Amino acid sequence: MNPAIVVPFYNHERAIAATVADLRPYGLRCWIVDDGSDPRCRPVLEELERSESGWLSVLRLTPNRGKGYAVMSGMRAAAAAGYSHGVQIDADGQHDAADLRRLLDQAERHPAAVITGVPVYDASVPKGRLYGRYVTHLWVWINTLSFEIRDSMCGFRVYPLQPALRVWDGQRVGARMQFDTEILVRLFWLGTRVISVPTRVTYPRDGVSHFDLWRDNLRISAMHARLFFGMLRRLPRLLAQRAQARGLP
């Protein structure tokens, strides 16, 4: 396993230096993917790229295309550079980089699986976001006929790059806030195992959230409907996967 780190970035100029400092001890190649941020962010990223040269690069996208597009642009850059796995972690410091070693250990044991964090929240989590996650959990369990995906919305995970890029290139995966859930469900449909690791989540280090309550919830609702009809088309195969997982003939 040869992992690299991908950090999707959009207007988190106050938090990114601390996030980079948390990642530095791992000694992994890192791409920050600037997803069309405001001009004020450019000098911050340029300074990081200069001071952390040798292991960190900034990939700039314009205009803003969405978190998923940024993540997969970074994953493609990592794959082109010869890396086998991509670590996704947010720029705002909400994920505890100290838990990355545990995710990487699982990825070494299960290199064909997606290793994803399961949030352990403190009091900083917005209650509306917390309760809304349970709606998504329910739909994911319906759309996979499985409880294997314990949390599909955590953006702290390790992907095997080739399966993830095949799904991104070959299927209709939402590029914005629905991305984390949709790509995980579609990877599961293709037979990719999903292994969960508890991780501490704090909201967020710089006090900036780009989640739009109405617009992003509409996108997520449309995604669940799309996945539901996709599940119905795949129902015989998913039932066969479920029987195989239970050891049934």
C-alpha positions in Angstrom: 0.0 0.0 0.0 1.3 3.4 -1.0 -1.0 6.1 0.3 -1.2 9.9 -0.4 -3.4 12.5 1.2 -6.0 14.7 -0.5 -7.5 17.7 1.3 -10.4 19.4 -0.5 -10.2 23.2 0.3 -12.7 26.0 -0.1 -12.2 29.2 1.9 -10.7 27.6 5.0 -7.7 29.9 5.0 -7.7 30.3 8.8 -7.7 26.5 9.5 -5.5 25.0 6.8 -2.1 25.7 8.3 -3.0 23.8 11.5 -4.5 20.9 9.5 -1.3 20.7 7.5 0.8 20.7 10.7 -1.3 17.8 12.0 -0.7 15.8 8.8 3.1 16.5 8.5 4.3 13.8 11.0 2.9 11.0 8.7 5.4 11.8 6.0 2.9 11.2 3.2 2.6 13.0 -0.1 -0.3 15.5 0.1 -2.4 17.5 -2.4 -4.5 20.4 -1.3 -7.2 20.9 -3.9 -8.3 24.5 -4.0 -11.9 24.4 -5.3 -12.2 27.9 -6.7 -11.6 29.7 -3.3 -11.8 33.5 -2.9 -8.6 35.4 -3.8 -7.7 36.0 -0.2 -6.9 32.3 0.1 -4.2 32.3 -2.6 -1.3 33.8 -0.5 -2.0 31.4 2.4 -1.9 28.4 0.0 1.2 29.7 -1.8 3.0 30.1 1.5 2.1 26.6 2.6 3.2 25.2 -0.8 6.6 27.0 -0.5 7.2 26.2 3.2 6.1 22.5 2.8 7.7 21.9 -0.5 8.7 18.3 -1.1 5.6 16.7 0.3 2.7 19.2 -0.3 1.3 20.6 -3.5 -1.7 22.8 -4.3 -3.9 21.8 -7.2 -6.1 24.7 -8.2 -9.6 24.4 -9.8 -11.7 27.1 -11.2 -14.5 27.8 -10.9 -15.9 26.1 -7.8 -17.0 22.6 -8.8 -17.9 21.0 -5.4 -16.3 18.9 -2.7 -16.6 15.6 -4.6 -15.1 17.1 -7.7 -12.2 18.4 -5.7 -11.6 15.1 -3.8 -11.6 13.1 -7.0 -9.4 15.6 -8.8 -6.9 15.1 -6.0 -7.3 11.3 -6.1 -6.7 11.3 -9.9 -3.5 13.3 -9.3 -2.4 10.8 -6.7 -3.1 7.8 -9.0 -1.2 9.4 -11.8 1.8 9.9 -9.5 1.7 6.1 -8.7 -0.1 6.0 -5.4 -2.4 3.1 -4.6 -4.6 4.7 -1.9 -6.0 8.1 -1.2 -6.7 9.6 2.2 -9.5 12.1 2.2 -9.6 14.6 5.1 -11.3 18.0 5.5 -9.4 21.2 5.5 -11.2 22.8 8.4 -9.7 20.7 11.2 -12.9 18.9 12.2 -11.2 15.5 11.7 -8.7 14.3 14.3 -5.6 13.6 12.3 -4.2 11.6 15.3 -6.7 8.8 14.2 -5.2 8.6 10.7 -2.7 5.9 11.8 -5.6 3.6 12.8 -7.3 4.1 9.4 -4.1 3.4 7.6 -3.5 0.2 9.7 -6.9 -1.1 8.6 -6.1 -0.2 5.0 -2.9 -2.2 5.1 -4.8 -5.2 6.4 -7.7 -4.7 3.9 -6.2 -3.0 0.8 -9.2 -3.6 -1.4 -11.7 -2.0 1.2 -12.7 1.5 1.8 -11.8 2.5 5.4 -14.1 5.2 6.7 -14.4 7.1 9.9 -17.4 6.9 12.1 -17.8 10.2 14.0 -17.6 10.5 17.7 -19.0 14.0 18.3 -18.4 16.5 21.1 -20.8 19.3 22.0 -19.8 21.4 19.0 -21.9 19.4 16.5 -25.0 21.3 15.3 -28.0 19.3 16.4 -29.8 19.7 13.0 -26.8 18.2 11.2 -26.6 15.4 13.8 -30.2 14.4 13.5 -30.2 14.7 9.8 -27.4 12.1 9.6 -29.8 9.5 10.9 -32.2 10.0 8.0 -29.2 9.3 5.6 -28.2 6.3 7.7 -31.6 4.8 7.2 -31.7 5.4 3.5 -28.2 4.0 3.1 -29.2 0.8 4.9 -32.2 0.5 2.7 -30.2 1.2 -0.5 -27.5 -1.4 0.4 -29.7 -3.9 2.2 -26.9 -4.0 4.7 -25.7 -2.3 7.9 -22.1 -2.5 6.8 -21.9 1.2 6.2 -22.2 2.6 9.7 -21.8 6.2 8.6 -21.7 7.3 5.0 -21.2 11.1 5.5 -17.9 11.2 7.3 -15.3 12.8 4.9 -12.3 11.1 6.7 -11.5 7.9 4.8 -9.0 5.9 2.8 -9.9 4.8 -0.7 -8.3 2.2 -2.9 -7.8 4.6 -5.8 -8.6 2.4 -8.9 -12.1 1.3 -7.8 -12.9 4.8 -6.6 -11.9 6.3 -9.9 -13.8 3.7 -11.9 -17.0 4.6 -10.0 -16.3 8.3 -10.5 -15.6 8.0 -14.2 -18.3 5.5 -15.0 -21.3 6.4 -12.9 -23.3 9.5 -12.0 -21.9 10.5 -8.7 -22.9 13.9 -7.2 -20.0 16.4 -7.0 -21.2 18.4 -4.0 -22.3 17.5 -0.5 -24.0 14.3 -1.6 -20.6 12.9 -2.8 -19.4 11.2 0.4 -22.6 9.1 0.7 -23.1 8.4 -3.0 -19.6 7.1 -3.8 -19.6 4.9 -0.8 -22.9 3.3 -1.7 -21.9 2.8 -5.3 -18.6 1.2 -4.3 -20.5 -1.1 -2.0 -22.8 -2.1 -4.9 -19.7 -3.2 -6.8 -18.6 -5.5 -3.9 -16.1 -3.2 -2.2 -16.0 -3.8 1.6 -16.5 -0.8 3.9 -14.7 -1.0 7.2 -15.5 1.6 9.9 -13.1 3.2 12.4 -14.4 5.5 15.2 -12.9 8.9 15.1 -13.3 12.2 17.0 -15.0 15.0 15.1 -15.2 18.7 16.2 -17.2 21.3 14.3 -15.2 23.2 12.8 -11.9 24.7 13.8 -12.4 28.0 11.9 -16.1 28.3 12.5 -16.9 28.1 8.7 -19.4 25.6 7.3 -20.3 25.4 3.6 -23.4 23.2 4.1 -26.4 25.0 2.8 -29.4 23.7 4.8 -32.0 23.9 2.0 -30.0 23.5 -1.2 -27.8 20.7 0.0 -30.6 18.8 1.7 -32.5 18.9 -1.6 -29.4 17.5 -3.4 -29.1 14.8 -0.7 -32.8 13.9 -1.0 -32.6 13.6 -4.8 -29.5 11.4 -4.4 -31.4 9.1 -2.0 -34.2 8.8 -4.5 -31.8 8.0 -7.4 -30.0 5.4 -5.3 -33.3 3.8 -4.3 -34.2 3.1 -7.9 -30.7 2.0 -8.5 -31.0 -0.4 -5.7 -34.2 -1.8 -7.2 -32.4 -2.6 -10.4 -29.6 -4.3 -8.5 -31.9 -6.1 -6.1 -31.1 -9.7 -7.1 -27.4 -9.1 -7.0 -27.6 -7.3 -3.6 -29.6 -10.2 -2.2 -27.0 -12.6 -3.4 -24.3 -10.5 -1.8 -26.2 -10.5 1.5 -26.7 -14.3 1.4 -23.0 -14.8 0.6 -22.0 -12.5 3.5 -24.2 -14.6 5.9 -22.7 -17.8 4.5 -26.0 -19.0 3.0 -26.0 -21.5 0.1 
